[in-house]
Amino acid sequence: MTAGTEHPQPLTSIEICAGAGGQAVGLHDAGFRHLALLEIDKFACKTLRTNVRDHPDWVGCEVVEADVKDVDPFKHPQLVKFGLEPGELDLLAGGVPCPPFSVAGRQLGAEDERDLFPRMLELVEQLRPKAVMIENVKGILEAKFEDYRKQIVSELEGYGYDFCGWELIEACRYGVPQLRPRAILVMIAREFTADVKFEWPVGDDNIVTVAEALDQTMEERCKPHGARGQAVLAKWRADAGERATVAPTLVGGSKKHGGADLGPSRAKAAWGELGIDAMGVANDPDRCDPDRDLFRENGPMLTVEQAAIIQGFPRHWHFEGGKTARYRQVGNAFPPPVAEAVGRAIAAVLRPADEAGTVPQDLVPAARRGAELSPASADNVGDLEAAGV
């Protein structure tokens, strides 16, 4: 941009199935400004409102608490004010429900009533955004869903989009201290890909360990409890530091099941090696029951805030609801640093550097920059992958 040229308007986005805002935070950090976040869960909507309401960086963002199947982007009372016309929106994004493609959800795919890919495609046809980003579990990349993936891509290509790929991205390559592979589909309108090629971010091998990510919050939790708390902290640091790896995949669970814990047996065993008791979730520090939350034989339990750190959320992002509801929001979230990395790659196509100097071209997200760790820690990530956690 030449001197005196006005900066372009921010890239706009609408997100469906926004959950507690993991993808929204990442895309926001990549330079997108959300017009609306659509979500059906009341606790997640409360979380979104708490974080975006009256925040200058999120001014004008609407939190739409509704079933996305019932939302007309041109007529809904919260959306009509934007006066959107087809082709104006920069990005339509969403983490459509994972159970239709997950083992736990029985992998019914298109036969599952929870599958929202058809609704996402309808919205693309209506809005004709310049780019589309859809996130899901890695199960959707299995051979059994090949025809369904081709059907989705074919329909989007028919609307004028270039297929940029289904990519399996491992969150720990982007500063997220967790083994969390996610499948991401990106499609961009052909008018933008004619001269600029979309490049998937690659991340790096310098992982952030659980020991590094949780050290400050664990010290804050233990400090008020004197010598006993310091002993717990020292033992946890020794256990987590010796293992020096990322966490197993957090799971949010289902509303149909009981209270929150940190996953199946193999995940619990992996947490145990990191000095964490995974049989539940700790109370917040201001409501701490030391014997229950900290002074356990197998180590302290994680708080919801610590689980959010493992998921890659910034500490300022506040979650609403009871402990179990908050933990499920965290466990079901898309890691913000991964969304940021992909968002930057999309932005680089929609606004190349020579046309929009305000769009960062560094595809490594802010949470990843400057982190360093020994090669041995990266080897431990392979151990978790081999164990299926």
For each residue, the residues with C-beta under 8 A, 3 or more apart:
1: 5 7 355 356 357
2: 5
3:
4:
5: 1 2
6:
7: 1 356 357 358
8: 351 355 356 358
9: 12
10: 31 32 33
11: 31 32 33 90 91 347 350 351 359
12: 9 32 33 34 35 88 89 90 91
13: 27 32 33 34 35 89 90 91 92 93
14: 34 35 36 37 38 73 89 91 92 93 127 129
15: 18 23 24 27 34 36 37 38 92 93 94
16: 38 68 92 93 94 96 116 119 120 123
17: 38 39 68 94 95 96 97 116
18: 15 21 23 24 37 38 39 44 48 94
19: 22 23 39 41 44 95 329 332 333 334
20: 44 47 48 317 319 329 330 332 333
21: 18 24 25 37 44 47 48 51 317 333
22: 19 25 26 95 311 312 313 333 334 335 336 339
23: 15 18 19 26 27 93 94 95 135 333 334 336 339
24: 15 18 21 27 28 34 37 48 339
25: 21 22 28 29 313 314 317 336 339 340
26: 22 23 29 30 334 335 336 337 338 339 340 341 342 343 365
27: 13 15 23 24 30 32 34 91 93 339 340 343
28: 24 25 32 33 34 57 58
29: 25 26 336 340 343 365 366
30: 26 27 339 340 341 342 343 344 346 347 360 365
31: 10 11 343 344 347 358 359 360
32: 10 11 12 13 27 28 90 91 343 347
33: 10 11 12 13 28 58 60 61
34: 12 13 14 15 24 27 28 37 52 58 61
35: 12 13 14 60 61 62 79 82 84 89
36: 14 15 61 62 63 64 78 79 82
37: 14 15 18 21 24 34 48 52 61 62 63 64
38: 14 15 16 17 18 64 66 68 71
39: 17 18 19 44 45 48 63 64 65
40: 45 65 66 67 68
41: 19 44 45 329
42: 45 46 65
43: 46 47 320 321 325 326 329
44: 18 19 20 21 39 41 47 48 329
45: 39 40 41 42 48 49 63 65
46: 42 43 49 50 320 321
47: 20 21 43 44 50 51 318 319 320 321 326 329
48: 18 20 21 24 37 39 44 45 51 52 63
49: 45 46 52 53 63
50: 46 47 53 318 320
51: 21 47 48 55 58 317 318
52: 34 37 48 49 55 58 61 63
53: 49 50 58
54:
55: 51 52 58 59
56: 59
57: 28
58: 28 33 34 51 52 53 55 61
59: 55 56
60: 33 35
61: 33 34 35 36 37 52 58
62: 35 36 37 78 79
63: 36 37 39 45 48 49 52
64: 36 37 38 39 71 76 78 79
65: 39 40 42 45
66: 38 40 70 71 76
67: 40 70 71
68: 16 17 38 40 71 116 119 123
69: 116 119
70: 66 67
71: 38 64 66 67 68 76 79
72: 75 76 79
73: 14 76 79 84 123 126 127
74: 79 80 84 126
75: 72 79 80
76: 64 66 71 72 73 79 80
77: 80
78: 36 62 64 81
79: 35 36 62 64 71 72 73 74 75 76 82 84
80: 74 75 76 77 83
81: 78
82: 35 36 79
83: 80
84: 35 73 74 79 88 89 127
85: 88
86: 126 127 128
87: 128 129 130
88: 12 84 85
89: 12 13 14 35 84 92 127 128 129 130
90: 11 12 13 32 129 130 131 350
91: 11 12 13 14 27 32 129 130 131 132 133 343 346 350
92: 13 14 15 16 89 120 123 124 127 129 131 132 133
93: 13 14 15 16 23 27 132 133 134 135
94: 15 16 17 18 23 116 120 133 134 135
95: 17 19 22 23 98 134 135 136 334
96: 16 17 115 116 117 120 134 135 136
97: 17 100 114 115 116
98: 95 101 102 105 136 137 139
99: 102 104 105 106 112 114
100: 97 105 107 108 109 110 111 112 114 115
101: 98 105 107 109 136 137 139 140 142 145
102: 98 99 105 107 137 139
103: 106 107 139
104: 99
105: 98 99 100 101 102 108 112 114
106: 99 103 112
107: 100 101 102 103 139 142 144
108: 100 105 111 112 115
109: 100 101 112 115 144 145 148
110: 100 115 117 118 148
111: 100 108 115
112: 99 100 105 106 108 109 115
113:
114: 97 99 100 105
115: 96 97 100 108 109 110 111 112 118
116: 16 17 68 69 94 96 97 119 120
117: 96 110 120 121 134 148 152
118: 110 115 121 122
119: 16 68 69 116 122 123
120: 16 92 94 96 116 117 123 124 132 134
121: 117 118 124 125 152 155 156
122: 118 119 125 126
123: 16 68 73 92 119 120 126 127
124: 92 120 121 127 128 129 132 156 159 161
125: 121 122 128 159
126: 73 74 86 122 123
127: 14 73 84 86 89 92 123 124
128: 86 87 89 124 125 159 160 189
129: 14 87 89 90 91 92 124 132 189
130: 87 89 90 91 188 189 192 350
131: 90 91 92 186 187 188 189 192 346 349 350
132: 91 92 93 120 124 129 156 161 185 186 187 188
133: 91 92 93 94 184 185 186 342 343 346
134: 93 94 95 96 117 120 184 185
135: 23 93 94 95 96 182 183 184 185 334 339
136: 95 96 98 101 139 140 182 183 184 185
137: 98 101 102 140 182 183
138: 141 168 181 182 183
139: 98 101 102 103 107 136 142 145 183
140: 101 136 137 145 148 149 166 183
141: 138 145 149 166 168 183
142: 101 107 139 145
143: 146
144: 107 109
145: 101 109 139 140 141 142 148 149
146: 143 149 150
147: 150 151
148: 109 110 117 140 145 151 152
149: 140 141 145 146 152 153 166
150: 146 147 153 154
151: 147 148 154 155
152: 117 121 148 149 155 156 185
153: 149 150 156 157 163 185 187
154: 150 151 157 158
155: 121 151 152 158 159
156: 121 124 132 152 153 159 161 163 187
157: 153 154 160 161 162 163 187
158: 154 155
159: 124 125 128 155 156
160: 128 157 189 190 191
161: 124 132 156 157 187 188 189 190
162: 157 187 188 189 190 193 198
163: 153 156 157 187
164: 186 187 188 193 198 200
165: 185 186 198 200
166: 140 141 149 183 184 185
167: 183 184 185 186 200
168: 138 141 181 182 183 184
169: 173 174 181 182 183 184 200 201 203 338 341 342
170: 173 179 180 181 203
171: 174 176 178 179 180 181 182 312 335 337 338
172: 176 177 178 179 180 207 208 246 381
173: 169 170 202 203 204 205 207 368
174: 169 171 201 203 312 335 337 338 340 341 364 365 367 368
175: 208 312 337 365 367 368 369 371
176: 171 172 180 208 246 310 311 312 335 337 338 367
177: 172 207 208 209 210 212 213 214 246 247 309 310 312
178: 171 172 246 247 248 249 250 310 311 312 335
179: 170 171 172 246 247 248 249 381 384 385 389
180: 170 171 172 176 249 250 311 335
181: 138 168 169 170 171
182: 135 136 137 138 168 169 171 334 335 338
183: 135 136 137 138 139 140 141 166 167 168 169
184: 133 134 135 136 166 167 168 169 338 342
185: 132 133 134 135 136 152 153 165 166 167
186: 131 132 133 164 165 167 198 200 342 345 346
187: 131 132 153 156 157 161 162 163 164
188: 130 131 132 161 162 164 192 193 198 346 349 350
189: 128 129 130 131 160 161 162 192 193
190: 160 161 162 193 194
191: 160 194
192: 130 131 188 189 196 349 350
193: 162 164 188 189 190 196 197 198 349
194: 190 191
195:
196: 192 193 348 349 352
197: 193 349
198: 162 164 165 186 188 193 345 346 348 349
199: 345 348 363
200: 164 165 167 169 186 342 345
201: 169 174 341 342 344 345 363 364
202: 173 363
203: 169 170 173 174 341 364 368
204: 173 364 368
205: 173 375 378
206: 371 372 373 378
207: 172 173 177 245 246 371 373 377 378 381
208: 172 175 176 177 212 213 246 371 373
209: 177 212 213 240 243 244 245 246 373 377
210: 177 213 214 240 243 245 246 247 274 276 310
211: 214 215 237 240 241 243 244 274
212: 177 208 209 215 371 373
213: 177 208 209 210 309 310
214: 177 210 211 217 218 240 302 306 309 310
215: 211 212 218 219 237
216: 219 220
217: 214 220 221 303 305 306 309
218: 214 215 221 222 233 236 237 300 306
219: 215 216 222 223 233
220: 216 217 223 285
221: 217 218 224 229 282 285 288 293 294 300 303
222: 218 219 225 229 230 232 233 294 300
223: 219 220 229 230 233
224: 221 229 285 288
225: 222 228 229 232 290 294
226: 229 230
227: 230 231
228: 225 231 232 290 295
229: 221 222 223 224 225 226 232 233 290 294
230: 222 223 226 227 233 234
231: 227 228 234 235
232: 222 225 228 229 235 236 294 295 299 300
233: 218 219 222 223 229 230 236 237
234: 230 231 237 238
235: 231 232 238 239 275 299
236: 218 232 233 239 240 275 276 299 300
237: 211 215 218 233 234 240 241 275
238: 234 235 241 242 275
239: 235 236 242 243 273 274 275 299
240: 209 210 211 214 236 237 243 244 274 275 276
241: 211 237 238 244
242: 238 239
243: 209 210 211 239 240 273 274 275 380
244: 209 211 240 241 373 374 376 377 380
245: 207 209 210 274 377 380 381 383 384
246: 172 176 177 178 179 207 208 209 210 380 381 384
247: 177 178 179 210 250 270 271 274 310
248: 178 179 262 263 266 267 270 271 384 389
249: 178 179 180 263 267 389
250: 178 180 247 262 263 307 310 311 330 331
251: 262 263 264 267 331
252: 327 328 329 330 331 332 333
253: 257 260 328 331
254: 257
255: 328
256:
257: 253 254
258:
259: 280 281 324
260: 253 280 281 323 324 327 328 331
261: 268 278 279 280 281
262: 248 250 251 267 268 271 276 278 279 281 302 307
263: 248 249 250 251 266 267 268 271 278 389
264: 251 267 268 389
265: 268 269
266: 248 263 269 270 387 388 389
267: 248 249 251 262 263 264 270 271 278 389
268: 261 262 263 264 265 271 272 278 279
269: 265 266 272 273
270: 247 248 266 267 273 274 384 387 389
271: 247 248 262 263 267 268 274 276 277 278
272: 268 269 275 276 277 278 298 299
273: 239 243 269 270
274: 210 211 239 240 243 245 247 270 271
275: 235 236 237 238 239 240 243 272 299 300
276: 210 236 240 262 271 272 298 299 300 301 302
277: 271 272 280 296 297 298 299 300 301
278: 261 262 263 267 268 271 272 301 302
279: 261 262 268 298 301
280: 259 260 261 277 301
281: 259 260 261 262 301 302 303 304 307 323 324 327
282: 221 288 292 293 294 300 301 302 303 306
283: 287 288 289 292 293 303 323
284: 287 288 303 304 305 323
285: 220 221 224 288 303
286:
287: 283 284
288: 221 224 282 283 284 285 293 294
289: 283 292 293
290: 225 228 229 293 294 295
291: 294 295
292: 282 283 289 296 301
293: 221 282 283 288 289 290 296 300 301 303
294: 221 222 225 229 232 282 288 290 291 300 301
295: 228 232 290 291 300
296: 277 292 293 299 300 301
297: 277
298: 272 276 277 279
299: 232 235 236 239 272 275 276 277 296
300: 218 221 222 232 236 275 276 277 282 293 294 295 296
301: 276 277 278 279 280 281 282 292 293 294 296
302: 214 262 276 278 281 282 306 307 310
303: 217 221 281 282 283 284 285 293 306 307
304: 281 284 307 308 319 323 326 327 330
305: 217 284 308 309 315
306: 214 217 218 282 302 303 309 310
307: 250 262 281 302 303 304 310 311 327 330 331
308: 304 305 311 313 315 317 319 330
309: 177 213 214 217 305 306 312 313 315
310: 176 177 178 210 213 214 247 250 302 306 307
311: 22 176 178 180 250 307 308 330 331 333 335 336
312: 22 171 174 175 176 177 178 309 335 336 337 338 367
313: 22 25 308 309 317 330 333 336
314: 25 317 336
315: 305 308 309
316:
317: 20 21 25 51 308 313 314
318: 47 50 51
319: 20 47 304 308 326 329 330
320: 43 46 47 50 325 326
321: 43 46 47 325 326 329
322: 325 326
323: 260 281 283 284 304 326 327
324: 259 260 281 327 328
325: 43 320 321 322 328 329
326: 43 47 304 319 320 321 322 323 329 330
327: 252 260 281 304 307 323 324 330 331
328: 252 253 255 260 324 325 331 332
329: 19 20 41 43 44 47 252 319 321 325 326 332 333
330: 20 250 252 304 307 308 311 313 319 326 327 333
331: 250 251 252 253 260 307 311 327 328
332: 19 20 252 328 329
333: 19 20 21 22 23 252 311 313 329 330
334: 19 22 23 26 95 135 182 338 339
335: 22 26 171 174 176 178 180 182 311 312 338 339
336: 22 23 25 26 29 311 312 313 314 339 340 365 367
337: 26 171 174 175 176 312 340 341 365 366 367 368
338: 26 169 171 174 176 182 184 312 334 335 341 342 365
339: 22 23 24 25 26 27 30 135 334 335 336 342 343
340: 25 26 27 29 30 174 336 337 343 344 365 366 367
341: 26 30 169 174 201 203 337 338 344 345 363 364 365 368
342: 26 30 133 169 184 186 200 201 338 339 345 346
343: 26 27 29 30 31 32 91 133 339 340 346 347
344: 30 31 201 340 341 347 348 359 360 361 362 363 365
345: 186 198 199 200 201 341 342 348 349 363
346: 30 91 131 133 186 188 198 342 343 349 350
347: 11 30 31 32 343 344 350 351 359 360
348: 196 198 199 344 345 351 352 353 359 361 363
349: 131 188 192 193 196 197 198 345 346 352
350: 11 90 91 130 131 188 192 346 347
351: 8 11 347 348 355 356 359
352: 196 348 349 355 356
353: 348 356 357 359 361
354:
355: 1 8 351 352
356: 1 7 8 351 352 353 359
357: 1 7 353
358: 7 8 31
359: 11 31 344 347 348 351 353 356
360: 30 31 344 347
361: 344 348 353
362: 344 369
363: 199 201 202 341 344 345 348
364: 174 201 203 204 341 368 369
365: 26 29 30 174 175 336 337 338 340 341 344 368 369
366: 29 337 340 369
367: 174 175 176 312 336 337 340
368: 173 174 175 203 204 337 341 364 365 371
369: 175 362 364 365 366
370:
371: 175 206 207 208 212 368
372: 206
373: 206 207 208 209 212 244 377 378
374: 244 377
375: 205 378 379
376: 244 379 380
377: 207 209 244 245 373 374 380 381
378: 205 206 207 373 375 381 382
379: 375 376 382 383
380: 243 244 245 246 376 377 383 384
381: 172 179 207 245 246 377 378 384 385
382: 378 379 385 386
383: 245 379 380 386 387
384: 179 245 246 248 270 380 381 387 389
385: 179 381 382 388
386: 382 383
387: 266 270 383 384
388: 266 385
389: 179 248 249 263 264 266 267 270 384
